[in-house]
Amino acid sequence: MKLPTIALALAATFLAAATAPAQGKNARSRVVVHEDGSTTESTLSPDKNVLTEATRDANNVLTITRIYRLDSKGRARHGLIMDGSKKLIGMSKYEFDSFDRLKWELVFNKDNRLIRKTLPPL
């Protein structure tokens, strides 16, 4: 299964968000410190349409960035996955049912090949 063309267009649309975290008085951010000393900072854009997660190792070196496009209900719909140098390494897509439950998550590599399909437990 290939990533739909629309997702690639969206990737180009919000790839620029990876170069600078959301800023402004309405941006929301939190930092999680992991057991190994690494940290993940999650920042929600002021318009609440983009969530950026930046993970750094214990030496504060950026290792991975994930950027999610959110829908009007705040659910992730499409995501970009980048390495520490902000090079695209993968993409994700999410689908929800009429009860707002996750139906599936698709993860693609940089070559648009499906590498994982996750279905929620029944």
N, C-alpha and C positions, 0 to 999 in steps of 0.2 A: 504494500500500500504506500502510495506517495503522498507527501504533504500537499494539500490543495494549494493552487496558485494564489488564492486569496491570502493564505497564511504567509506566503513569501512576500506579497505586497505589504502586509502588515509588518512583517519583519523589517522591511526597509523603512517603514513609517516611524517605528519607535526605536530603531537601533541607535539613533542619536541620543536617546535618553541614557544610554549606557556610559556615555562620556562624562556626564555630570549628574550627581544625585539631585533629586528634587529639592528645591530650596524655597524659602518663603515662609511667612509666619503661619500659613495653613498646612504646610507639609508636616506629616507625622512620621516619626522614626523611632525605632527601638533596636537595641543591641542585645543579642543572646551570646553569652560566653559558654563555649563548649568545654567538656572535660579535658580535652587535649590542649586547651589554651587558645584554640582558634575562636574567632568571633564571626557572627553573621549579623550585619546591619540591614534591617528591612525599612525601606522608606516609601511611604505612600505619597504620590503627587498631590498637590493642592486640589486638583480637579477630581481626584480619587479614581482616575482612569488607568494609572500605571503604578505597579508595585515593583520596586527594584530591591533585590537582595544581593548584597556583596559579602562574600566570605573571605576572610583573611586568616592566614596561619598564625601560629603563636608569635612569629617575628613581625607581624603586621604586614605581610606580603599578600597582595590580592591574589587569590587562587581561582575563584570562580564568581561570575556575576550572572544572575538570573533576572530577566525583566519580563513581567507579566502584564498583558493588556487585560483590564478588568471590564466586566459588563456593568450594566446599571444596578445590579444587585451586589456588586463587589466581588463577584466570582471570577477566578482566572479563566480566560477563554483561550488565549494563545500565549506562548512564552518563548523567549530566546535564552539560550545557554551559551555563555562565553567563558573562555579561559582567562587567566590573569592578565593577558595582554589585550583583552577585549576582542579576541578573534572568535568568530562564531563557531561553535562546536556542535550545536544541536538546537532543536526546536521542540516545543510541546504544544499539544492541543487538548482541550478539555470539552466534554459534552455533559449536560445535565438533563435530568428528566423533568416532567411537569411538576414534581414535588421538590425541585431544587436539589435533588440528590445527584451525586456524581455518577454518570453512566459509564464513562471510560476516560482514560488518559492515554494519549498517544505520544511517544517520544521518538523523534527522528534524529539521525546523525546529520552532520554538515552536508552530506551528499543526498539528503532527502530520502534516505532509506529508513523504514520503520524498524526501530531497534527494540521497542518495548510497547506492549499494550497492556494496560493495567485495568482490571475490572474490580469494582468494589466487592467486598464479601457480601454474600446474601444474608 
